[in-house]
Amino acid sequence: MSIEFLQFLQAYKNLIYTGLSIVILLLIFFFRKGITRYFFTLLLKVSKHWLNGLFVQLKSAFERPVEGFLVIFGIYIFLRLFPYVDHTNGFFVHLERSSVIFMVGWGLFNLSSSSSLLFAKMNDKFDLKIDSILIPFFSKAIRFIVVAISFSIIAQEFGYDVNGFVAGLGIGGLAFALAAKDALANFFGGIIIITEKPFTIGDWVWTPSVEGTIEDISFRSTKIRTFAQALVTVPNATLAKEAITNWSKMGKRQISFNLRLTYETSREKIKSVISQIELELRNNNEIHQDTIFVNFDQYKENGFELFLYFFTNTTDW
């Protein structure tokens, strides 16, 4: 066989592999969404529907990363078939591995963003008794761990010494701690809020700084929605030092007001009015029976004033 014929065969082979690699890459790129949908449908069937409750969150969290993984897989096949690229190059190998790690971390990061709902479902199903105030902390902690581990693995994949980086952080540890004094104070303020549990998400609270409904609790601050629908962010260090009144923890609601009777009202009628009002309150199941006061209070310019003081069993405004 002549050298020209061998060169022709090699060129023809390269052309075939080039076309095949491009076709495979394009097919995977354009059909990645359909393949992803089929993958999740198959996953639901294989799991025999025991993932039903979590399937929507899993699909939402990993749908884009799975599509990205398919693109990476297409590039992987492309590089191995494309004759003009050295697929054994160390840079390409590290880049492929790092891309897979990134996609897995991306999916876990997305999943942890909705982990509040996961914790809530686990709390209800397994009776874990996790207070709702802890759920945002768990969610943010998981996301931080996912990012830290993914970054460390990818850095090590490219040959960076992560241990040396962590050790280097210790050199400026004292300066960092001093600079982050307020952040640390807010963090420990959040720890105090968690341990003492003066409120939880959804509670109506009053402090010297703000009054409203607890909407979110993070490592640094607590977000409170006022009744004017403004969102106030209070540093945890400030909140931990303030007196907090939690109106949602009321067991009963106070009612107090005055009734005015004209001076023409006789002594007997005043006594009758007082006794009848007290009798009505005593016989009302919606009134808390421990504390009921209906008394003559004082003389006013235009009549006698009666004082009523009692509590309702409901705390609804």
C-alpha positions as CSV (number, residue, x, y, z in Angstrom):
1,M,0.0,0.0,0.0
2,S,1.4,3.4,-1.0
3,I,2.0,6.2,1.5
4,E,-0.6,8.3,-0.4
5,F,-3.3,5.7,0.0
6,L,-2.5,5.4,3.8
7,Q,-2.7,9.2,4.1
8,F,-6.0,9.1,2.3
9,L,-7.4,6.5,4.6
10,Q,-6.2,8.4,7.7
11,A,-7.7,11.7,6.3
12,Y,-11.0,9.8,5.6
13,K,-11.0,8.3,9.1
14,N,-10.3,11.7,10.6
15,L,-13.2,13.2,8.6
16,I,-15.6,10.4,9.8
17,Y,-14.6,10.8,13.4
18,T,-14.9,14.6,13.1
19,G,-18.4,14.5,11.7
20,L,-19.4,11.8,14.2
21,S,-18.1,13.8,17.2
22,I,-19.9,17.0,16.0
23,V,-23.2,15.1,15.4
24,I,-23.1,13.5,18.9
25,L,-22.3,16.8,20.6
26,L,-25.1,18.6,18.7
27,L,-27.6,15.8,19.4
28,I,-26.9,15.8,23.1
29,F,-27.0,19.6,23.2
30,F,-30.4,19.9,21.5
31,F,-32.0,16.9,23.1
32,R,-30.7,17.4,26.6
33,K,-34.0,18.7,28.0
34,G,-35.9,15.7,26.7
35,I,-33.3,13.3,28.0
36,T,-33.5,15.0,31.4
37,R,-37.3,14.7,31.5
38,Y,-37.1,11.0,30.7
39,F,-34.4,10.5,33.3
40,F,-36.6,12.0,36.1
41,T,-39.7,10.1,34.9
42,L,-37.6,6.8,35.0
43,L,-36.3,7.7,38.4
44,L,-39.9,8.1,39.7
45,K,-40.9,4.7,38.3
46,V,-37.8,3.0,39.6
47,S,-38.3,4.4,43.1
48,K,-41.9,3.0,43.1
49,H,-43.3,6.5,44.0
50,W,-41.6,6.6,47.4
51,L,-40.0,9.8,46.2
52,N,-43.3,11.4,45.4
53,G,-43.2,13.9,48.2
54,L,-39.6,15.1,47.3
55,F,-39.7,14.5,43.5
56,V,-40.8,18.1,42.7
57,Q,-37.9,19.6,44.7
58,L,-35.4,17.1,43.4
59,K,-36.5,17.8,39.8
60,S,-36.4,21.6,40.4
61,A,-33.0,21.4,42.1
62,F,-31.2,19.0,39.7
63,E,-32.9,19.6,36.4
64,R,-30.4,22.3,35.2
65,P,-27.3,20.5,36.6
66,V,-28.4,17.2,34.9
67,E,-28.7,19.2,31.6
68,G,-25.2,20.6,32.2
69,F,-23.9,17.1,33.0
70,L,-25.3,15.9,29.6
71,V,-23.5,18.8,27.8
72,I,-20.3,17.8,29.7
73,F,-20.8,14.2,28.6
74,G,-21.3,15.3,25.0
75,I,-18.0,17.3,25.2
76,Y,-16.3,14.3,26.7
77,I,-17.4,12.1,23.8
78,F,-16.5,14.9,21.3
79,L,-12.9,15.2,22.7
80,R,-12.4,11.4,22.5
81,L,-13.6,11.2,18.9
82,F,-12.3,14.5,17.5
83,P,-9.0,13.6,15.9
84,Y,-7.3,17.0,16.2
85,V,-7.5,17.3,20.0
86,D,-5.3,15.4,22.6
87,H,-8.0,14.2,25.0
88,T,-5.3,12.8,27.3
89,N,-4.1,16.4,28.1
90,G,-4.1,16.9,31.9
91,F,-5.9,20.2,31.7
92,F,-8.9,18.6,29.9
93,V,-9.1,15.7,32.4
94,H,-9.1,18.1,35.4
95,L,-11.6,20.3,33.7
96,E,-14.0,17.4,33.0
97,R,-13.8,16.2,36.6
98,S,-14.2,19.7,38.0
99,S,-17.2,20.2,35.8
100,V,-18.9,17.1,37.1
101,I,-18.1,18.2,40.7
102,F,-19.5,21.6,40.0
103,M,-22.8,20.2,38.6
104,V,-23.2,17.9,41.7
105,G,-22.5,20.9,44.0
106,W,-24.9,23.1,42.0
107,G,-27.7,20.6,42.4
108,L,-27.1,20.2,46.1
109,F,-26.9,23.9,46.5
110,N,-30.3,24.3,44.8
111,L,-31.8,21.6,46.9
112,S,-30.6,23.1,50.1
113,S,-32.2,26.4,49.2
114,S,-35.5,24.7,49.5
115,S,-34.4,22.5,52.4
116,S,-36.6,24.5,54.7
117,L,-39.5,22.7,53.1
118,L,-37.6,19.4,53.4
119,F,-37.0,19.9,57.1
120,A,-40.6,20.9,57.6
121,K,-41.8,17.7,55.9
122,M,-39.3,15.6,57.8
123,N,-40.4,17.3,61.0
124,D,-44.0,16.4,60.3
125,K,-43.4,12.9,59.1
126,F,-40.9,11.7,61.6
127,D,-41.9,14.0,64.5
128,L,-38.3,15.3,64.9
129,K,-39.5,18.3,66.8
130,I,-37.2,20.7,65.0
131,D,-38.2,24.3,65.9
132,S,-39.0,26.3,62.8
133,I,-36.5,28.9,64.0
134,L,-33.7,26.4,63.4
135,I,-34.7,25.5,59.9
136,P,-33.3,28.7,58.2
137,F,-30.0,28.1,60.0
138,F,-29.8,24.5,58.9
139,S,-30.6,25.5,55.3
140,K,-27.9,28.2,55.2
141,A,-25.4,26.0,57.0
142,I,-25.9,23.2,54.4
143,R,-25.5,25.6,51.5
144,F,-22.2,26.9,53.0
145,I,-20.9,23.4,53.5
146,V,-21.8,22.4,49.9
147,V,-20.0,25.5,48.6
148,A,-16.9,24.9,50.8
149,I,-16.6,21.2,49.9
150,S,-17.1,21.8,46.2
151,F,-14.6,24.6,46.2
152,S,-12.0,22.5,48.1
153,I,-12.4,19.5,45.8
154,I,-12.2,21.6,42.6
155,A,-9.1,23.4,43.9
156,Q,-7.4,20.1,44.8
157,E,-8.3,18.8,41.3
158,F,-6.2,21.6,39.8
159,G,-3.3,21.0,42.2
160,Y,-3.9,23.8,44.7
161,D,-2.9,23.0,48.3
162,V,-6.1,23.6,50.2
163,N,-4.5,22.7,53.6
164,G,-2.0,25.4,53.1
165,F,-4.7,27.9,52.2
166,V,-6.6,27.0,55.4
167,A,-3.4,27.3,57.5
168,G,-2.6,30.6,55.9
169,L,-6.0,31.9,57.2
170,G,-4.8,31.3,60.7
171,I,-2.0,33.9,60.3
172,G,-4.4,36.7,60.1
173,G,-6.9,35.1,62.4
174,L,-6.6,37.7,65.2
175,A,-6.9,40.7,62.8
176,F,-9.8,39.0,61.1
177,A,-11.6,38.4,64.4
178,L,-11.2,42.0,65.4
179,A,-12.4,43.3,62.1
180,A,-15.4,40.9,62.2
181,K,-16.3,41.8,65.8
182,D,-19.8,43.0,64.9
183,A,-20.4,40.0,62.7
184,L,-19.4,37.7,65.5
185,A,-21.6,39.6,67.9
186,N,-24.6,39.2,65.6
187,F,-23.8,35.5,65.1
188,F,-23.7,34.8,68.8
189,G,-26.9,36.9,69.2
190,G,-28.5,34.5,66.7
191,I,-27.3,31.6,68.9
192,I,-28.9,33.2,71.9
193,I,-32.2,33.7,70.0
194,I,-32.1,30.0,69.0
195,T,-31.4,28.6,72.5
196,E,-33.8,30.9,74.4
197,K,-36.5,30.8,71.7
198,P,-38.2,34.1,72.5
199,F,-40.0,33.9,69.2
200,T,-40.2,31.8,66.0
201,I,-41.0,32.5,62.4
202,G,-44.5,33.9,62.1
203,D,-44.8,35.3,65.6
204,W,-46.0,38.8,66.3
205,V,-43.4,40.6,68.5
206,W,-42.8,44.0,69.9
207,T,-39.3,45.4,70.7
208,P,-38.1,49.0,71.5
209,S,-36.8,49.0,67.9
210,V,-39.7,47.6,65.9
211,E,-43.1,45.8,66.0
212,G,-44.3,43.2,63.5
213,T,-44.2,39.6,62.3
214,I,-41.0,37.5,62.2
215,E,-40.3,36.7,58.6
216,D,-36.7,35.3,58.5
217,I,-33.8,34.6,60.8
218,S,-30.2,34.4,59.5
219,F,-26.8,34.3,61.0
220,R,-26.5,38.0,61.0
221,S,-29.9,39.5,61.4
222,T,-33.7,38.9,61.9
223,K,-36.2,40.3,59.4
224,I,-39.5,41.7,60.8
225,R,-42.4,42.6,58.6
226,T,-44.2,45.6,60.1
227,F,-48.0,46.1,59.9
228,A,-47.4,48.8,57.4
229,Q,-45.7,46.0,55.2
230,A,-42.2,47.5,55.6
231,L,-39.4,45.0,56.0
232,V,-37.1,45.9,58.9
233,T,-33.7,44.1,59.3
234,V,-32.6,44.1,62.9
235,P,-29.0,42.8,63.8
236,N,-29.2,39.8,66.1
237,A,-26.8,41.5,68.6
238,T,-29.2,44.3,69.0
239,L,-32.3,42.1,69.2
240,A,-30.6,39.8,71.8
241,K,-30.1,42.8,74.2
242,E,-33.6,44.2,73.9
243,A,-36.8,43.3,75.8
244,I,-39.0,41.3,73.5
245,T,-42.7,41.0,73.9
246,N,-44.1,38.1,72.0
247,W,-47.8,38.8,71.5
248,S,-48.3,35.5,69.7
249,K,-47.7,33.6,73.0
250,M,-50.6,35.2,74.7
251,G,-53.0,32.8,76.4
252,K,-55.8,35.4,76.6
253,R,-56.4,38.9,75.4
254,Q,-57.1,41.8,77.7
255,I,-60.3,43.9,77.3
256,S,-60.7,47.1,79.3
257,F,-63.0,50.1,78.8
258,N,-65.4,52.5,80.5
259,L,-69.1,53.0,80.4
260,R,-70.7,56.3,81.1
261,L,-74.1,56.7,82.9
262,T,-75.9,60.0,83.4
263,Y,-76.2,61.5,86.8
264,E,-80.0,60.9,86.6
265,T,-79.3,57.2,86.9
266,S,-80.4,56.0,90.4
267,R,-78.2,54.1,92.8
268,E,-80.3,50.9,92.4
269,K,-80.1,51.1,88.6
270,I,-76.3,51.5,88.7
271,K,-76.1,48.4,91.0
272,S,-78.4,46.5,88.6
273,V,-76.4,47.5,85.5
274,I,-73.1,46.4,87.2
275,S,-74.6,43.0,88.3
276,Q,-76.2,42.3,84.9
277,I,-73.0,43.0,83.0
278,E,-71.0,40.9,85.3
279,L,-73.5,38.1,85.0
280,E,-73.4,38.2,81.2
281,L,-69.6,38.0,81.3
282,R,-69.7,35.1,83.8
283,N,-72.1,33.1,81.6
284,N,-70.1,33.7,78.4
285,N,-67.9,30.8,77.4
286,E,-65.7,33.1,75.3
287,I,-64.7,35.1,78.4
288,H,-61.8,33.9,80.6
289,Q,-63.4,33.5,84.1
290,D,-60.3,34.1,86.3
291,T,-60.3,37.9,86.1
292,I,-63.5,39.8,85.7
293,F,-64.0,43.4,87.1
294,V,-67.1,45.4,86.7
295,N,-67.1,48.3,89.2
296,F,-68.1,51.9,89.7
297,D,-65.0,53.8,89.0
298,Q,-65.3,57.6,89.3
299,Y,-67.4,60.8,88.9
300,K,-66.9,62.5,85.6
301,E,-68.2,65.9,84.5
302,N,-71.2,64.5,82.7
303,G,-72.0,61.3,84.5
304,F,-70.9,58.2,86.5
305,E,-68.2,56.1,85.0
306,L,-68.1,52.2,85.2
307,F,-64.9,50.3,84.7
308,L,-64.8,47.0,82.9
309,Y,-61.7,44.8,82.9
310,F,-61.6,41.2,81.7
311,F,-60.0,38.8,79.3
312,T,-61.2,36.8,76.3
313,N,-60.2,33.2,75.6
314,T,-59.3,34.0,72.0
315,T,-56.2,36.0,71.3
316,D,-57.4,36.9,67.8
317,W,-57.4,40.7,67.3
